[in-house]
Amino acid sequence: MQIPISYAELDLSTNSKVYAPSHNLQVYGTGLPEENLILRLFAPDETIAKFDQLTTNSDGTFNYSLLTWPQPSTNFPYGTYTVEVISTEQNGLSKKIDVKFSSTTELLDVPVERIVNTLVFAPETAAINQPIRVFVQTTSDGLLIGQEPKELLGSTHVHLPSGITVTLTNSFKTLHQGLYYVDYTPIEEGTHVFHVIAFTQGTTSHGSAATNVLSQDLGGISEQIIRLNSILDDTSKELDVLQSEIEGFDNTLETASNKIDESTGTISTSVEFISEASSQLNSLLFPIIASIGIIVALQIAILARRR
């Protein structure tokens, strides 16, 4: 027989708020007399770490040792856990309470609160009218948490450069527990800001990333860069050829200069030879000219005597 909600009775408490390894997790409370209850312990990533059942006493009370905390491991890491009790006879009525598994039991040093982090991974640049993929990671106490993306990321949106806000409520898909992605096609140039809002277990977390949308995709820019590199390579080759020709011209000029120097030396030597020959010729002609002068002088003297 189902019990009306107005007469439902279910309460849950734990013997502590913070637990360390080897400590016992004791749960107690009240339900209906001799009612079957389901106990579940959720890890920080919202997976079920412990599952058990019990039957309440005749007065509806229960007191049950649910777990002795083990040493921390990948299955039981430090963090915030949730204890839940579910009634099997009161229309699925349930109660939850958060506890902390830590290296110390000092409540003042270890507040019982759930820390949810949201990371957003978006490309730095994109092209207008070309789809891009944005990834989102959600964690609680360092562990991936996941549920239906519509419920977890239902308030996520993107801010366009024009000031318009576009919701992405039904756009996310699950890649893995705690990992989600959305394919988005930008329709405006400028900076697009993806604002992701994660909501789980009453806790909200925000994350954001920005993408600069250009008029041309990176593929076109890459092709232009490749063409530019090709032109630069051709220009470099032409410069190498020109440099080679210039080096040949330098060699020709050097050879011509050497030949001119040799010709100048030859001419200088010839001039010296001519100068020596001229001196020798003068030495030969001078006695002859002197003799001719003496002969002419004698003839003049003879003619003068005859007269």
Secondary structure, DSSP 8 states (H G I E B T S, - for coil): ----GGG---EEEES-SEE-TT-EEEEEEE-STT-EEEEEEE-TTS-EEEEEEEE--TTSEEEEEEEE-----SSS-SEEEEEEEEESSSTT-EEEEEEEE-S---TTTS-----EEEEEE--SEEETTS-EEEEEEEEETTEE----HHHHSTT-EEE-TTS-EEE-TTT-EEEETTEEEEEE---SSEEEEEEEEEEETTEEEEEEEEEEEESS-HHHHHHHHHHHHHHHHHHHHHHHHHHHHHHHHHHHHHHHHHHHHHHHHHHHHHHHHHHHHHHHHHHHHHHHHHHHHHHHHHHHHHHHHH-
